[in-house]
């Protein structure tokens, strides 16, 4: 792991994984290592976290890339 941010993210996600919480990336099942790599490699892309609970218990953590819309500056 290269940066402190990357290390902290990996530790957070791997801790969740060990608790049985599934991690998803762009709609696909993933894991802490892959998500950390993807988020840190594409640091100019924005990802939204979505926490999925079942009866008040965290079951899944989803990371979905936010697509930026192009704006027309000629109007």
Secondary structure by P-SEA (a helix, b strand, c coil): cccaaaaaaaaaaaaaaaacbbbbcccccccaaaaaaaaaaaccbbbbbbbbbccccccbbbbbbbbbbbbbccc
